[in-house]
Amino acid sequence: MKRTLLGTAATLILGAVGVLSLPPRPASAEDAPAGLFDRDTLTGDWGGVRTKLIDSGVTLGVKYTGELWAVPSGGVHRGVDYEDQFLGTADIDFEKLAGWTGGLGHVSAFSMQGRGPSFNDAGNAMDVSGIEYLGKHQRSTRLWTLWYQQTMLDGMVSLRAGQLSVDDEFMVSSTAGGLINTTFGYNALGFANLPAGVPNNQGLTNGPAYPLGAPGARLTVTPRDDVAWLTGVFTHQPESIDRGGAQFRFDGDAFVISELQYLVNQAKDATGLPAMFKLGGWYDTGNFADPHYDTLGRSLALAGTNGIPRQHSGEWALYALADQTVWQGSDGRAVSLFLRGGLAPSSYAIVNSYVDFGAGYKGLIPGRESDTLTFGMAYAGVGDGIRGFDNDVRRVSGLATPVRNYEIALELSYLAQLAPWWTLQPDFQYIVHPGYGAVNVNLNTNPTLNPTKAIDDAVVLGVRTTITF
């Protein structure tokens, strides 16, 4: 096992060095003959069929994402994992297809295979990868999103309805999108506190975001070019994790999110430095179990409890985001910064405080203006209810058992654009307090199940490749 881990780690490091030493790509098609590495997609134009479809309003896409991960130090287990995903999409412009002005359609589905590095080895709550799926072995083919959008009043209003994913439009930062860890996309303030699509929740969390879509509608009002107000209403509990994503369930409760956006210099011909600022909040009308007390007001860690958690009606969160380009060269190089943060109820939310920040440098290596180096750090703090339960366990047992408090993820990632259709992305992550500092219950590293042993800080090395067919 040690040789395997060392070999894999060496391969990942050499891959990263190889990417950094790649020769410059031609700046334009005029600098090199047209060929495989100049086309937008690997499979090309299909003899002109693809162009005809696009001209008629139908754009089809298939994207492959493959990831190799190693946890050489820390976590619940030292190991190597591989996971991949095929994502299929279809976008329909109904104005081109049928003369229906302002109408757009979209459908996406994916097939996932492999082993998730967080579940199997790192033991962290903020998943190592944004494509990671719940479970020891990830095998799932499912519908993700399916919606229709109508734009009205000269683009000032748009309404989208169908099966939606909240992370398509809400709470996201473009600079943080250069990172792989889940929390830099749909962050822990959402996925840690909202229910997953399983009967009675079964302790799993996720919300209406990848990999689970949910029936809903989103209204966007754009009173002027630099201001947008988005409001979405989703079903409280998204599609079942164990199904194919097409039940379109409605459970009576609702998840409501609203976000005000101020967008600066976002047009392609803008001459100033682009920036985006977002202020939002969400509210879920469902019932949420108290992690500390039962229905009689007794600690769930003590003897005599009835074992039935107290229920809270509704849960909320408030958040803010800033993403600012601070320098931009005439050749496309740029440096940008991002900062996000938010709060949720401390008494029963799993994560009640969250902040992340980082920077991206596009075009760090001369001649490779399409590559991006991104750094990010994320902090997720657990609520008082979780800490109170753990403190009661410690008091009752008389042992120095871990008290969960926070998790930190640091990530450094380099995205190399090898061709318009192909990227390679070496990635380094360091996880502090995996599982918020939870006890390590893995038999391979703790054969005696030592209740005082927390999960060690984890080093995670990885490389991702994407291919657009």
C-alpha positions in Angstrom: 0.0 0.0 0.0 2.8 2.4 0.9 4.5 1.8 -2.5 1.2 2.4 -4.3 0.6 5.6 -2.5 4.1 6.9 -3.0 3.9 5.9 -6.7 0.6 7.6 -7.2 1.8 10.7 -5.3 4.9 10.9 -7.5 2.8 10.5 -10.6 0.5 13.4 -9.6 3.5 15.6 -8.7 5.2 14.8 -12.0 2.0 15.5 -13.8 1.8 18.9 -12.2 5.4 19.7 -13.1 4.7 18.5 -16.6 1.7 20.9 -16.9 3.7 23.8 -15.7 6.4 23.1 -18.3 4.0 22.8 -21.2 5.1 24.8 -24.3 3.0 27.9 -25.1 -0.1 27.3 -27.2 -0.5 29.3 -30.4 -2.3 32.5 -29.6 -4.7 32.1 -32.6 -5.6 29.7 -35.4 -3.4 31.8 -37.7 -0.3 30.7 -35.9 -0.7 27.0 -36.5 -2.4 24.8 -39.1 -6.0 23.8 -38.3 -6.3 20.3 -36.8 -7.3 18.2 -33.9 -6.0 20.6 -31.3 -7.6 23.7 -32.8 -11.2 22.4 -33.0 -13.7 23.4 -30.3 -14.8 19.8 -29.6 -12.9 16.5 -29.9 -15.4 15.0 -32.4 -15.5 18.1 -34.5 -18.5 19.2 -36.7 -19.8 15.7 -37.5 -19.5 16.4 -41.2 -21.5 19.6 -40.9 -24.3 18.1 -38.9 -23.4 19.8 -35.6 -23.4 23.3 -37.3 -26.8 22.6 -38.9 -28.2 21.6 -35.6 -26.8 24.7 -33.9 -28.2 26.9 -36.7 -31.6 25.4 -36.2 -31.4 26.0 -32.4 -30.2 22.7 -31.0 -26.8 22.4 -29.3 -25.8 19.0 -28.0 -22.8 18.3 -25.7 -21.1 15.5 -23.9 -18.3 16.2 -21.4 -16.1 13.7 -19.7 -14.5 14.4 -16.3 -12.0 11.9 -14.9 -10.2 12.3 -11.6 -7.4 10.4 -9.8 -7.0 11.2 -6.1 -4.5 10.1 -3.4 -4.6 10.6 0.3 -1.0 9.9 1.3 -1.3 11.4 4.8 -4.1 11.8 7.4 -7.8 11.2 6.8 -9.6 8.1 7.9 -7.6 5.9 5.5 -4.6 6.1 3.2 -5.7 5.3 -0.3 -6.1 6.0 -4.0 -9.4 6.7 -5.7 -10.6 7.2 -9.2 -13.9 8.7 -10.2 -15.4 9.9 -13.5 -18.5 11.4 -15.0 -20.1 11.7 -18.4 -22.3 14.7 -18.5 -24.7 15.0 -21.5 -26.5 18.3 -22.2 -29.0 19.6 -24.8 -29.8 23.3 -25.2 -32.7 24.4 -27.4 -33.2 27.9 -28.8 -36.9 28.0 -29.5 -36.6 31.2 -31.4 -34.4 29.6 -34.0 -36.2 26.3 -33.9 -39.8 27.4 -33.9 -39.8 31.2 -34.1 -40.8 31.4 -30.4 -39.1 34.6 -29.2 -37.3 34.4 -25.9 -37.8 30.7 -25.4 -34.9 28.5 -24.2 -34.8 24.8 -23.1 -32.2 22.8 -21.3 -31.8 19.2 -20.2 -28.8 17.5 -18.5 -28.1 14.0 -17.3 -24.9 12.3 -16.1 -23.4 8.9 -15.5 -21.0 8.6 -12.5 -18.6 5.7 -11.7 -15.8 5.2 -9.2 -14.9 5.9 -5.6 -15.2 9.3 -3.9 -12.0 10.4 -2.1 -13.9 12.1 0.7 -16.1 9.2 1.6 -13.4 6.5 1.3 -10.2 8.2 2.5 -10.2 11.8 3.6 -13.3 11.7 5.8 -13.9 15.4 5.3 -17.3 17.1 5.1 -16.5 19.6 2.3 -16.1 17.0 -0.4 -12.7 17.0 -2.2 -14.4 17.1 -5.6 -17.4 18.9 -7.0 -18.4 15.8 -9.0 -18.2 13.5 -5.9 -21.3 11.4 -5.2 -22.5 10.0 -2.0 -21.4 6.4 -1.2 -18.4 4.1 -1.1 -18.9 3.1 -4.7 -20.4 5.7 -7.0 -22.6 4.1 -9.7 -25.4 6.2 -10.9 -27.0 7.3 -14.1 -29.6 10.0 -13.6 -31.4 13.0 -14.9 -30.1 16.2 -13.3 -32.0 19.2 -14.8 -34.8 19.7 -17.2 -36.3 23.2 -17.7 -37.9 25.8 -20.0 -37.1 29.5 -19.8 -39.0 32.4 -21.2 -37.6 35.9 -21.5 -40.0 38.8 -21.7 -40.1 42.7 -21.8 -37.0 43.1 -23.9 -34.9 40.8 -21.6 -35.8 42.6 -18.4 -37.7 39.6 -17.0 -37.1 35.8 -17.4 -38.9 32.9 -15.9 -37.4 29.4 -15.7 -39.4 26.4 -14.6 -38.8 22.6 -14.4 -36.3 20.5 -12.6 -33.6 23.0 -11.5 -30.3 23.0 -9.6 -29.7 25.9 -7.3 -26.0 26.0 -7.9 -26.5 26.8 -11.6 -27.2 30.5 -10.8 -27.2 31.2 -7.0 -24.3 31.7 -4.5 -21.5 31.0 -7.0 -18.3 32.9 -7.8 -16.6 32.8 -11.2 -13.1 33.0 -9.7 -13.8 30.2 -7.2 -15.0 28.1 -10.1 -11.3 27.4 -10.9 -11.2 25.2 -7.8 -12.3 21.5 -7.5 -13.5 21.2 -3.9 -17.3 21.1 -3.7 -17.5 24.0 -1.2 -16.0 26.5 -3.7 -19.1 26.0 -5.9 -22.2 25.2 -3.9 -20.8 25.9 -0.4 -21.3 24.1 2.9 -23.8 26.6 4.2 -26.2 25.0 1.7 -25.3 21.4 1.2 -24.5 20.7 4.9 -27.8 22.0 6.2 -30.4 21.0 3.6 -32.0 17.5 3.2 -31.0 14.9 0.6 -33.6 13.0 -1.4 -33.9 9.9 0.8 -36.8 8.7 2.9 -36.9 10.4 6.3 -33.6 12.2 5.4 -31.6 9.4 7.0 -29.0 11.9 8.2 -27.9 12.8 4.7 -27.7 16.4 3.5 -27.5 18.1 0.1 -30.3 20.3 -1.0 -31.5 21.0 -4.6 -28.1 21.0 -6.2 -25.7 18.5 -7.9 -26.3 15.6 -7.9 -29.9 16.2 -7.1 -32.2 18.4 -9.1 -35.6 19.5 -7.7 -38.9 20.8 -9.3 -39.1 24.5 -9.0 -39.2 27.9 -10.7 -36.8 30.9 -10.9 -37.8 34.5 -11.7 -35.1 37.0 -12.7 -35.7 40.7 -13.0 -33.1 42.9 -14.6 -34.1 46.6 -14.2 -30.7 47.7 -15.8 -27.7 46.0 -17.3 -25.7 45.9 -14.0 -28.4 44.9 -11.6 -30.3 41.6 -11.4 -32.7 40.2 -8.8 -33.2 36.4 -8.8 -35.7 34.5 -6.7 -36.2 30.7 -6.9 -38.7 28.4 -5.3 -37.9 24.6 -5.1 -39.4 21.6 -3.5 -38.1 21.1 0.0 -36.6 17.6 -0.6 -35.0 17.0 -4.0 -35.0 13.8 -6.1 -34.1 10.6 -4.4 -30.5 9.7 -4.4 -31.4 6.1 -5.1 -33.6 6.8 -8.2 -33.0 8.0 -11.7 -33.9 11.6 -11.1 -37.2 11.6 -12.9 -39.8 11.2 -10.1 -40.4 15.0 -9.9 -41.5 14.7 -6.3 -43.5 17.3 -4.4 -43.5 17.0 -0.6 -45.5 20.1 0.5 -42.6 22.1 1.9 -40.5 24.6 -0.1 -37.0 25.9 -0.4 -37.0 29.6 -1.3 -33.9 31.6 -2.2 -33.5 35.2 -3.3 -30.3 37.0 -4.5 -29.6 40.6 -5.5 -26.7 40.9 -7.9 -24.6 44.0 -8.8 -22.6 43.2 -12.0 -19.9 45.5 -13.2 -18.2 45.4 -16.6 -19.6 41.9 -17.5 -20.1 42.6 -21.2 -17.5 41.2 -23.6 -16.7 44.7 -24.9 -16.4 46.3 -21.5 -13.2 48.2 -20.9 -13.1 48.3 -17.1 -12.3 45.7 -14.6 -15.2 43.2 -14.1 -16.7 42.6 -10.7 -19.8 41.0 -9.2 -21.3 41.5 -5.8 -24.2 39.3 -4.5 -26.3 39.5 -1.4 -28.8 36.7 -0.7 -30.6 34.4 1.6 -32.7 31.2 1.7 -35.4 29.8 3.8 -36.6 26.2 3.9 -40.1 25.6 5.3 -39.5 21.9 6.3 -38.9 20.4 9.7 -35.3 20.0 10.9 -34.1 17.7 13.7 -32.3 19.2 16.6 -28.8 17.6 17.0 -28.7 18.1 20.8 -32.1 17.7 22.4 -35.0 15.3 22.3 -38.7 16.2 22.3 -38.7 16.3 26.1 -35.8 18.7 26.2 -33.2 16.1 27.3 -29.8 15.8 25.7 -29.7 13.0 23.2 -26.3 12.0 24.7 -27.8 11.2 28.1 -29.5 8.1 29.5 -33.3 8.4 29.7 -33.7 10.2 26.5 -36.6 9.1 24.3 -34.3 9.1 21.3 -36.6 11.4 19.2 -34.9 14.7 18.2 -36.8 17.9 18.8 -38.1 19.3 15.5 -37.6 22.9 14.4 -39.9 24.5 11.9 -37.9 26.0 9.1 -34.3 26.9 8.5 -32.6 29.9 7.0 -29.3 31.3 5.9 -27.9 34.7 4.8 -24.9 35.1 2.6 -22.8 37.7 0.7 -20.3 37.4 -2.1 -17.7 39.6 -3.8 -15.7 38.7 -6.9 -13.4 41.4 -8.3 -10.8 41.5 -11.0 -7.9 43.6 -9.7 -5.6 43.6 -12.7 -6.1 42.8 -16.4 -3.5 42.8 -19.2 -4.1 43.6 -22.8 -3.3 40.0 -23.7 -6.1 38.5 -21.6 -4.1 37.8 -18.5 -5.9 38.8 -15.3 -5.8 38.5 -11.5 -9.1 38.3 -9.6 -10.1 37.8 -5.9 -13.2 36.4 -4.3 -14.7 36.5 -0.8 -17.9 34.8 0.4 -19.5 34.4 3.8 -22.8 33.5 5.5 -24.6 32.5 8.7 -27.4 30.0 9.6 -29.2 29.2 13.0 -26.6 28.2 15.5 -28.8 26.0 17.7 -29.7 23.3 15.1 -27.8 24.0 11.8 -24.9 21.6 11.2 -22.9 24.5 9.7 -23.9 27.9 11.1 -20.9 30.0 10.0 -19.1 29.9 6.7 -16.4 31.9 4.9 -14.1 31.3 1.9 -11.7 33.5 0.0 -9.0 33.2 -2.7 -7.4 34.4 -5.8 -7.1 33.4 -9.4 -4.3 34.3 -11.9 -5.1 33.7 -15.6 -2.1 33.5 -17.9 0.6 33.1 -15.2 2.9 31.3 -17.7 3.9 33.5 -20.7 2.3 32.2 -23.8 -0.4 30.2 -22.0 -3.0 33.0 -21.4 -5.9 30.5 -21.2 -4.4 28.6 -18.2 -5.5 29.6 -14.6 -3.8 29.2 -11.2 -6.3 29.4 -8.4 -5.9 29.3 -4.6 -8.8 29.1 -2.1 -9.4 28.7 1.6 -12.8 27.7 3.1 -13.9 27.6 6.8 -17.1 25.9 8.0 -18.0 26.2 11.6 -20.5 23.9 13.2 -23.5 25.1 15.3 -24.0 25.1 19.1 -26.2 22.1 18.9 -23.5 19.8 17.5 -20.9 21.1 20.0 -23.4 20.7 22.9 -24.1 17.1 22.0 -20.4 16.3 21.8 -19.7 18.0 25.1 -22.4 15.9 26.7 -21.0 12.7 25.3 -17.6 13.6 26.7 -19.1 14.4 30.1 -21.1 11.2 30.3 -18.3 8.9 29.0 -15.6 10.5 31.1 -13.3 10.3 28.0 -11.6 13.1 26.1 -13.8 12.4 23.0 -13.5 14.9 20.1 -15.8 17.9 20.1 -16.7 18.9 16.5 -16.0 22.5 15.9 -14.9 23.4 12.3 -13.3 22.2 9.1 -10.9 24.1 6.9 -10.1 23.3 3.3 -7.1 24.8 1.5 -6.7 24.2 -2.2 -4.2 25.1 -4.9 -5.1 24.2 -8.5 -3.7 24.8 -11.9 -6.1 24.5 -14.9 -4.1 23.9 -18.2 -6.0 24.4 -21.4 -4.3 21.8 -23.6 -6.9 22.3 -26.4 -10.2 24.0 -26.7 -11.8 20.6 -25.9 -9.3 19.3 -23.4 -8.0 20.5 -19.9 -5.7 19.0 -17.4 -5.8 20.2 -13.8 -3.3 19.1 -11.1 -4.7 19.8 -7.6 -3.4 20.0 -4.0 -5.7 20.2 -1.0 -5.0 20.2 2.7 -7.9 19.5 5.1 -7.8 20.7 8.7 -10.2 18.9 11.1 -11.8 16.5 8.6 -15.4 15.9 9.5 -15.3 19.1 11.6 -12.9 17.2 13.9 -15.0 14.0 14.2 -13.8 10.8 15.8 -12.0 8.4 13.4 -14.0 5.2 13.4 -12.2 3.6 10.5 -11.2 0.0 11.5 -8.0 0.1 9.3 -6.5 3.0 11.2 -8.2 2.5 14.5 -8.6 -1.3 15.1 -9.7 -0.6 18.7 -12.1 2.2 17.7 -10.4 4.6 20.1 -13.2 7.2 20.8 -10.7 9.9 21.7 -8.9 9.8 18.3 -10.1 12.5 15.9 -9.5 12.2 12.1 -6.0 13.5 11.3 -5.5 16.5 9.0 -5.5 15.1 5.5 -3.2 15.8 2.5 -5.0 15.2 -0.8 -3.3 15.1 -4.2 -5.2 14.9 -7.4 -5.4 15.5 -11.1 -8.6 16.1 -13.1 -9.0 15.9 -16.9 -12.0 17.1 -18.9 -12.7 16.3 -22.5 -15.6 17.9 -24.5 -16.9 15.7 -27.2 
